Amino acid sequence: MPKRSIRLSKQVLPSELEAVFLDDSQERRFRKLEEEAIMIDLHEHPMVKPEDPAQFLEYLGGRNYEWGYDAIRHGGFTAVGTANFYRGMLHAEEMSFIQFEDLCNEIELMLSDIESHSGVVRVTNSGDIEAAKQLNNVGFLPTVEHLAIGNQLGRVDLLYQQGIRLAGLTYRRKNYIGDGHQERNDGGLSTFGIEVVHRMNDLGMVVDLSHASYRTAMDAIGFSRAPVTFSHDGSYTLGLQQGGGEYAEGRLRRDEELVACARKGGIVGVTVQPSVVRSWGSNFSIDSLMDHYDYMVELLGVDHVAIGTDSSVGPVGDGSIRGLESPSAGKNIIRGLIARGYSDGDIIKITGGNALAFFRRVMG
């Protein structure tokens, strides 16, 4: 039986139609900022998905993946964290339990594809990212959604050798490192988890706590010898104030976690995922996202806030934030910050400057 053709999603969407309105003087500021800013997305899924979600597993079973270089460039990003883990779905129904081999295989396929494209480079530190900006290249910063290493500490080194420079400790469920945000009992960071955090510190690999349970996150902040990040999150307090409901109990981060991260010298990336930004109703607008930026800046100070969209290049559903359905719409974040009254200097920081400074502190 002949293999079905798999149509992939369009990389660039007409999201400009939903762009934040700016007056003439603000438009001039936007044009200047889009040229000057080194936009960095701490957490993105740049693998291009099929138009038909039912074909995703079939697509993953092959080896010819397409990556969203055009979407990222169109969105204004100089560098994006790649949040690899999708290939793990081939052998795991719960993504907390993906196999290490599948994760490494996806990373290898991505890096090989990067090598075959001009204008795209792998970046592993702040200097690489700044060079990519100067050369007008798209930078892929290899990162993983979570450390699928089982109980083998040496696998952290193997991932580092593949170029991984930022990694989540957990996903939704418990692993050998600690508890994910959906575990029933929150046991915090394990003894093995402490060893993992310290090894990441020694290598210069960023510890990401976005899917960690409350206690696991607080333990990791305490034990880490380097600044850490919540790379793609929203505010628990704001979620409750807005009526966020049950979802706020698990996925959104509490003020004390965010403050502890900032005091450690870390940064918080604000996600565009509607289920995090606003987990009820259908008013998925850029205003909802900007509320979280405002809250984070007020709570932590502008030097500790960054972009962490958790976006992907795939089918757009009714639940997407209008105007930020794809990485190709990344410049709308700049427009939204202008409309909220942020200064040019603060916008430069939030959209990439803070991430660059953070990478220098952690990666060297």
VMD Tcl script that draws the C-alpha trace (Angstrom):
set ca {
  {0.00 0.00 0.00}
  {1.54 3.38 -0.96}
  {2.49 5.67 1.86}
  {0.20 8.64 2.38}
  {1.65 12.04 1.69}
  {1.89 14.27 4.75}
  {1.13 17.94 4.21}
  {2.99 20.11 6.66}
  {1.65 23.26 8.27}
  {2.47 26.64 6.81}
  {5.34 28.29 8.59}
  {4.20 31.89 8.19}
  {0.65 32.85 9.13}
  {-1.09 36.16 8.38}
  {-0.97 37.07 12.07}
  {-0.11 40.65 11.21}
  {-3.85 41.07 10.65}
  {-4.23 40.65 14.41}
  {-1.31 42.90 15.30}
  {-1.59 45.30 18.21}
  {-2.64 48.74 16.99}
  {0.02 51.42 17.37}
  {-0.12 55.10 16.52}
  {2.42 56.68 14.15}
  {5.03 57.49 16.79}
  {4.71 54.01 18.29}
  {5.08 52.47 14.84}
  {8.35 54.33 14.41}
  {9.54 52.96 17.74}
  {8.53 49.47 16.67}
  {10.52 49.69 13.42}
  {13.58 50.80 15.38}
  {13.21 48.12 18.03}
  {12.69 45.26 15.60}
  {16.06 46.15 14.09}
  {17.90 46.63 17.39}
  {16.49 43.86 19.57}
  {18.20 40.49 19.81}
  {14.98 38.53 20.26}
  {15.38 35.25 22.14}
  {12.70 32.67 22.86}
  {13.79 30.50 25.78}
  {11.36 27.70 24.92}
  {9.88 26.89 21.55}
  {8.99 23.77 19.54}
  {10.35 24.52 16.05}
  {9.59 21.14 14.47}
  {6.98 21.80 11.77}
  {3.90 19.65 12.38}
  {1.50 18.11 9.85}
  {-1.63 20.01 8.92}
  {-3.61 16.96 10.05}
  {-2.84 16.19 13.73}
  {-3.89 12.58 13.12}
  {-0.74 12.16 11.00}
  {1.69 13.35 13.66}
  {2.79 9.91 14.87}
  {3.24 8.73 11.29}
  {5.35 11.83 10.63}
  {7.44 11.20 13.75}
  {8.08 7.65 12.61}
  {10.02 8.97 9.63}
  {13.28 10.88 9.69}
  {12.61 13.77 7.32}
  {11.44 16.49 9.66}
  {11.05 20.10 8.64}
  {12.11 22.82 11.05}
  {10.60 26.27 11.33}
  {13.47 28.42 10.12}
  {11.19 30.65 8.05}
  {8.69 31.08 10.89}
  {11.41 32.01 13.35}
  {13.04 34.49 11.00}
  {9.68 36.06 10.13}
  {8.88 36.38 13.83}
  {12.03 38.40 14.42}
  {13.81 35.89 16.65}
  {17.59 35.71 16.58}
  {17.67 32.55 18.69}
  {15.21 29.99 20.04}
  {15.50 27.20 22.56}
  {14.41 24.06 20.70}
  {12.64 22.14 23.53}
  {13.19 18.76 21.86}
  {11.10 15.74 22.91}
  {8.38 15.07 20.32}
  {10.03 11.95 18.85}
  {9.62 10.36 22.27}
  {5.90 10.01 21.52}
  {6.79 7.01 19.31}
  {7.35 4.80 22.34}
  {5.69 6.59 25.25}
  {2.05 7.54 25.76}
  {2.96 9.80 28.68}
  {5.63 12.25 27.62}
  {7.18 12.21 31.09}
  {8.54 8.77 30.24}
  {10.09 9.21 26.80}
  {13.16 7.13 25.98}
  {16.60 8.71 26.04}
  {17.46 7.19 22.66}
  {14.44 8.79 20.99}
  {15.35 12.17 22.48}
  {18.94 11.95 21.26}
  {17.82 10.80 17.84}
  {15.58 13.86 17.43}
  {18.39 16.17 18.46}
  {20.75 14.53 15.98}
  {18.24 14.87 13.15}
  {17.71 18.54 13.96}
  {21.42 19.34 14.12}
  {22.02 17.52 10.83}
  {19.28 19.58 9.18}
  {20.76 22.81 10.52}
  {24.08 21.91 8.92}
  {22.38 21.58 5.53}
  {20.79 25.05 5.57}
  {22.49 28.37 5.00}
  {21.52 31.24 7.28}
  {20.86 28.87 10.20}
  {23.38 28.08 12.93}
  {23.59 26.17 16.18}
  {24.28 28.51 19.10}
  {25.48 27.44 22.54}
  {26.20 30.69 24.38}
  {25.55 34.42 24.39}
  {28.50 35.17 22.10}
  {27.14 32.79 19.46}
  {23.76 34.49 19.65}
  {25.24 37.97 19.28}
  {27.24 36.77 16.28}
  {24.08 35.31 14.73}
  {22.42 38.72 15.05}
  {25.34 40.44 13.35}
  {25.28 37.96 10.46}
  {21.46 37.90 10.20}
  {21.40 34.18 10.96}
  {18.71 32.21 12.76}
  {20.17 30.58 15.86}
  {18.98 27.26 17.24}
  {19.90 26.84 20.92}
  {19.56 23.10 21.62}
  {17.41 22.50 24.68}
  {15.20 19.66 25.92}
  {11.74 19.78 27.44}
  {12.97 17.54 30.24}
  {15.88 15.28 31.15}
  {14.86 11.81 29.98}
  {17.99 10.27 31.51}
  {16.47 7.67 33.82}
  {18.89 7.14 36.69}
  {22.10 7.58 34.66}
  {23.94 10.76 35.59}
  {26.41 10.37 32.72}
  {23.62 11.03 30.24}
  {23.68 14.69 31.27}
  {27.18 14.86 29.81}
  {26.03 13.09 26.64}
  {23.31 15.69 26.13}
  {25.80 18.47 26.75}
  {28.07 16.97 24.09}
  {25.12 17.12 21.67}
  {24.90 20.85 22.34}
  {22.15 20.91 24.95}
  {22.53 24.03 27.08}
  {19.16 24.20 28.87}
  {17.05 21.32 30.19}
  {13.89 20.84 32.21}
  {14.31 18.62 35.25}
  {10.89 16.98 34.95}
  {7.75 16.93 32.89}
  {4.28 16.24 34.32}
  {5.07 13.12 36.36}
  {7.66 11.82 38.81}
  {11.06 10.73 37.58}
  {14.33 9.84 39.31}
  {15.18 13.54 39.60}
  {12.01 14.82 41.26}
  {8.29 15.36 40.86}
  {6.48 16.95 37.95}
  {3.71 19.48 38.36}
  {0.92 16.89 38.04}
  {2.15 14.42 40.68}
  {-0.33 13.64 43.45}
  {2.24 13.80 46.26}
  {4.96 16.42 46.07}
  {8.19 14.86 47.32}
  {10.54 17.49 45.93}
  {14.02 16.97 44.52}
  {15.57 13.54 45.07}
  {19.14 12.90 46.18}
  {19.89 11.86 42.60}
  {18.20 15.08 41.50}
  {20.64 17.12 43.58}
  {23.51 15.32 41.81}
  {21.92 16.14 38.46}
  {21.54 19.83 39.32}
  {25.16 20.05 40.46}
  {26.38 18.30 37.31}
  {24.39 20.75 35.18}
  {25.97 23.59 37.16}
  {29.47 22.20 36.54}
  {28.83 21.90 32.79}
  {27.15 25.27 32.37}
  {23.75 23.78 31.49}
  {20.73 25.86 32.55}
  {18.36 24.23 35.05}
  {14.76 24.74 33.87}
  {11.95 24.32 36.42}
  {8.89 25.05 34.28}
  {7.25 21.64 34.77}
  {8.64 20.88 38.21}
  {6.39 20.54 41.23}
  {6.46 23.33 43.79}
  {8.81 21.51 46.17}
  {11.04 20.23 43.38}
  {11.38 23.76 42.05}
  {12.11 25.29 45.44}
  {14.60 22.53 46.26}
  {16.39 23.00 42.93}
  {16.62 26.76 43.44}
  {18.16 26.14 46.86}
  {20.64 23.46 45.81}
  {21.71 24.98 42.50}
  {25.02 26.80 42.54}
  {23.98 28.83 39.48}
  {20.95 30.89 38.47}
  {17.97 28.88 37.20}
  {14.94 29.58 35.01}
  {11.22 29.04 34.67}
  {11.50 29.17 30.90}
  {7.81 29.12 29.91}
  {5.33 30.02 32.61}
  {2.66 32.35 33.91}
  {1.60 33.71 37.31}
  {-0.47 31.57 39.66}
  {-1.65 34.64 41.58}
  {-2.78 36.41 38.42}
  {-4.41 33.21 37.16}
  {-6.54 33.02 40.29}
  {-7.40 36.71 40.13}
  {-8.62 36.23 36.57}
  {-10.63 33.13 37.42}
  {-8.09 30.66 36.06}
  {-9.57 27.82 38.08}
  {-8.19 24.32 38.52}
  {-5.35 24.61 36.00}
  {-3.74 27.37 38.01}
  {-3.17 24.89 40.82}
  {-0.70 22.87 38.76}
  {0.92 24.69 35.89}
  {1.16 28.33 36.99}
  {3.93 29.43 39.34}
  {3.47 30.92 42.77}
  {4.98 34.24 43.75}
  {7.46 32.70 46.20}
  {8.86 30.42 43.47}
  {9.24 33.28 41.02}
  {10.83 35.57 43.60}
  {13.25 32.83 44.70}
  {14.26 32.31 41.07}
  {14.90 36.03 40.56}
  {16.86 36.36 43.80}
  {19.06 33.52 42.57}
  {19.82 35.65 39.51}
  {17.42 33.74 37.26}
  {14.81 34.71 34.69}
  {11.19 33.84 33.96}
  {10.01 33.36 30.37}
  {6.37 34.28 29.79}
  {4.46 31.72 27.73}
  {1.82 32.40 25.09}
  {-0.03 29.13 25.78}
  {-3.68 30.05 26.43}
  {-4.08 27.22 28.95}
  {-1.42 28.93 31.07}
  {-2.07 32.57 30.29}
  {-5.83 32.33 30.61}
  {-7.37 28.94 31.25}
  {-11.04 29.65 30.73}
  {-13.39 31.24 28.23}
  {-12.40 32.20 24.71}
  {-10.90 35.67 25.09}
  {-7.42 34.63 24.05}
  {-5.97 38.01 23.18}
  {-2.54 39.57 23.39}
  {-3.89 41.65 26.28}
  {-4.13 38.46 28.36}
  {-0.47 37.77 27.66}
  {0.59 41.33 28.44}
  {-1.12 41.05 31.83}
  {1.41 38.35 32.74}
  {4.32 40.46 31.54}
  {3.08 43.35 33.66}
  {2.66 41.11 36.69}
  {6.12 39.55 36.35}
  {7.84 42.90 35.90}
  {6.05 44.33 38.94}
  {6.88 41.28 41.07}
  {10.44 40.53 39.96}
  {11.80 43.66 38.30}
  {12.30 44.10 34.59}
  {15.75 42.45 34.62}
  {14.27 39.02 35.38}
  {11.57 38.75 32.70}
  {11.99 37.18 29.26}
  {10.16 35.47 26.38}
  {9.35 31.76 26.61}
  {6.48 31.22 24.21}
  {6.20 27.40 24.19}
  {4.78 27.92 20.70}
  {4.98 25.54 17.76}
  {4.60 25.48 13.99}
  {1.40 23.54 13.60}
  {-2.36 23.59 13.20}
  {-3.99 26.68 14.67}
  {-7.05 26.00 16.79}
  {-9.66 28.18 18.41}
  {-7.67 28.10 21.65}
  {-4.69 30.03 20.29}
  {-3.92 33.59 21.33}
  {-4.95 35.74 18.41}
  {-1.92 37.34 16.86}
  {0.50 34.89 18.52}
  {-0.59 31.61 16.95}
  {2.89 30.85 15.63}
  {6.55 31.79 16.12}
  {6.12 33.78 12.90}
  {4.13 36.34 14.92}
  {6.84 36.95 17.51}
  {7.19 40.66 16.72}
  {3.70 41.19 18.10}
  {5.24 40.80 21.55}
  {7.28 43.94 20.88}
  {4.14 45.71 19.71}
  {2.24 44.63 22.80}
  {4.97 45.88 25.12}
  {5.04 49.23 23.32}
  {1.27 49.53 23.71}
  {1.60 48.79 27.43}
  {3.96 51.74 27.85}
  {7.31 49.99 28.30}
  {10.41 52.00 27.46}
  {12.67 51.05 24.57}
  {15.36 49.98 27.04}
  {13.01 47.71 28.96}
  {11.69 46.16 25.75}
  {15.26 45.40 24.64}
  {15.81 43.66 27.98}
  {12.59 41.64 28.00}
  {12.79 40.48 24.40}
  {16.36 39.21 24.61}
  {18.77 41.32 26.63}
  {17.91 39.60 29.90}
  {18.31 36.16 28.34}
  {21.75 37.12 26.98}
  {22.89 38.34 30.39}
  {21.52 35.19 32.03}
  {23.31 32.92 29.55}
  {26.58 34.72 30.29}
  {26.12 34.09 34.00}
  {25.34 30.39 33.60}
  {27.09 29.20 30.44}
  {30.18 31.35 30.73}
}
mol new
graphics top color blue
foreach p $ca { graphics top sphere $p radius 0.5 }
foreach p [lrange $ca 0 end-1] q [lrange $ca 1 end] { graphics top cylinder $p $q radius 0.2 }
display resetview
